[in-house]
C-alpha cells in the first residue's frame, strides 16, 4: 500500500515551489549569551516577538536570518558571537548557549 501511494505521489514531488513576498514571515528564535541585550521594543521593529525564557526571544519576521543578525548588531550593540538566530522549525539541534 505504501508503494502504491508513493508511486501516485511521485509526479508531483518535483513540482512544489515556494513563492515568497514581503508579507511572508518566518518563525525564529534568537538566543543570547547575556539576558541584558533583550529589548522587545527594539525587536518589535522587525516583527512580532515575545520573551522565550530568560535569554531568548521567539518571533515572526519577514527578514532573513542575515538581516536579523545585522539588525541586532546595529540596534542592540551586540557582537556576532553574543547571540545566535535559529529558524524555529529546523535548526534547534544547534542551540548551545
C-alpha positions in Angstrom: 0.0 0.0 0.0 2.8 2.4 0.9 4.5 1.8 -2.5 1.2 2.5 -4.4 0.7 5.7 -2.5 4.3 6.9 -3.3 4.0 5.9 -6.9 0.9 8.1 -7.3 2.6 11.0 -5.5 5.9 10.8 -7.4 4.9 13.0 -10.4 4.1 15.9 -8.0 7.2 15.8 -5.8 9.4 17.9 -8.1 6.8 20.5 -8.9 6.4 22.2 -5.5 7.6 25.8 -5.4 7.6 28.2 -2.5 6.6 31.7 -3.5 7.8 34.4 -1.1 6.8 38.0 -0.9 7.2 40.9 1.6 4.3 39.6 3.6 5.8 36.1 4.2 7.0 35.7 7.8 9.2 33.1 9.3 9.3 31.8 12.9 12.7 32.5 14.6 14.5 32.1 17.9 17.2 34.5 19.0 19.3 33.1 21.8 21.7 35.4 23.7 24.6 34.6 26.0 23.6 37.6 28.2 20.0 38.4 29.1 20.8 42.2 29.2 20.5 42.5 25.5 16.8 41.6 25.2 14.6 44.6 24.4 11.2 43.8 22.9 10.7 47.4 21.9 13.6 47.1 19.6 12.7 43.6 18.4 9.2 44.6 17.5 10.6 47.0 14.9 11.4 43.9 12.8 8.4 41.6 13.5 6.3 40.2 16.3 8.4 38.9 19.2 7.9 37.6 22.7 10.2 36.5 25.5 11.1 32.8 25.4 12.9 32.1 28.6 15.5 34.4 30.2 18.0 34.6 27.4 15.9 34.3 24.3 13.1 35.6 22.2 10.8 34.0 19.7 9.1 35.8 16.9 7.8 36.1 13.4 9.6 38.3 10.9 9.8 38.8 7.1 13.5 39.4 7.4 16.1 36.7 6.6 18.4 35.3 9.3 21.3 37.5 8.0 19.1 40.6 8.1 18.0 39.8 11.7 21.6 39.4 12.7 22.6 42.7 11.2 19.7 44.4 12.8 20.6 43.1 16.3 24.2 44.0 15.9 23.3 47.6 14.8 20.4 48.3 17.2 21.5 46.4 20.4 25.2 46.9 20.2 25.8 43.1 20.2 28.7 41.3 18.7 28.1 38.4 16.3 29.3 35.9 18.9 27.0 37.1 21.6 23.8 35.7 20.1 22.5 33.2 17.6 19.5 33.3 15.3 17.7 30.0 14.6 14.8 29.1 12.3 12.3 27.8 14.8 11.3 24.9 12.6 14.6 23.2 11.8 17.8 24.4 13.4 17.1 23.8 17.1 19.7 20.9 17.4 22.4 23.5 17.1 21.5 25.6 20.2 24.5 25.6 22.5 24.3 28.7 24.7 
